[in-house]
């Protein structure tokens, strides 16, 4: 299929299939849409499945906040095995007998690995060392020291589903590697563990119920072309639905489209956000959605201490 690239705006909540990289599936959907601009918001391993928000056009402007968002996962791990990638796709390093595991041990591990953590990323990861991806070095048999990184585990549930299998439910901060978490738990149990199944079920305030499979996208395209896929897109502001919002009068809306701030007196309506609505890094000023007098999404902005609303990202398609 050949054609001129088009302006396409919105977010597609893809259920990434197993065995394909995040960039591969992004490229496929971008090709079907013939979209000019696209990006994903936090890669999943090829073995992993589940929620992968794809941003197109104007929606790429919210991708940074999605990258910073918390994630939620379901995982299954095999006990008694350690691999160089911490999943079953890797090379086996060690096999050990699996001890009898008491429920009290799992509850203690849940407590141990909850909260703020220092986590060492797996060697097979997309992080860089001196300009090269770690997984590229791992393929050459090279292992380098990886400094631990701060992460936070908000919720952790571990259940034994078979003598040699554990099921994990995890709500965590950005940058958390579930493979590293599983490997660490396996070491604490004295037998090792490696991920078999990994499925992302939540990304920020998006959840798995809204996902669309790649097969469904392909079928929709065959039936109705790119327009059928566009009908599946969510607006950029859907990623910010938990943020507070302000509505400006017509004059202030027009001024903000040209980059000018709006005074507090120009706010004609306001909604409150969730407790986890973010503030701007550096200034600490609250981030808000801005809608124009007709209720159309206009900008991501901050409210400064004097009450002025100052745009940080303008969404020109709202004009």
Beta strands, then each sheet from edge to edge (+ up, - down):
strand 1: 10-16
strand 2: 38-40
strand 3: 49-56
strand 4: 71-79
strand 5: 81-83
strand 6: 92-95
strand 7: 115-119
strand 8: 128-129
strand 9: 132-133
strand 10: 149-162
strand 11: 165-172
strand 12: 193-203
strand 13: 206-207
strand 14: 212-213
strand 15: 245-248
strand 16: 267-271
strand 17: 286-291
strand 18: 297-303
strand 19: 309-314
sheet 1: 2+ 3- 1+ 14+
sheet 2: 2+ 3- 12- 4+ 11- 10+ 7-
sheet 3: 2+ 3- 12- 13+
sheet 4: 5+ 6-
sheet 5: 8+ 9-
sheet 6: 16+ 15- 17- 18+ 19-
end
